[in-house]
Amino acid sequence: FRRFAFSLLVFPLVCLCVQFFWMLVARRSVQRRVRIALCEMGEAICWACGYNLRGNVSGICPECGKPAYSASAELGDGREGEDCHD
């Protein structure tokens, strides 16, 4: 009976851990796709944190402090001259 009771406790914990990990992975994937779509639409966003950079002329994100660089450089598609933050 102890084995059965132990498995009743362990199985839900393992399921919760797997679900939590999957949610983290899926969240990052969705964030990346949304940022790529916004960038392709011409929206000025910070690639690191997603902050709206419309009107920003400093080239530095005021939210996270990272430089506002092109998503094409992040994606590594060879279009280094193109910038999403025009």
Secondary structure, 3 states (H helix, E strand, C coil): CHHHHHHHHHHHHHHHHHHHHHHHHHHHHHHHHHHHHHHHCCCCECCCCCCECCCCCCCECCCCCCECCCHHHHHCCCCCCCCCCC
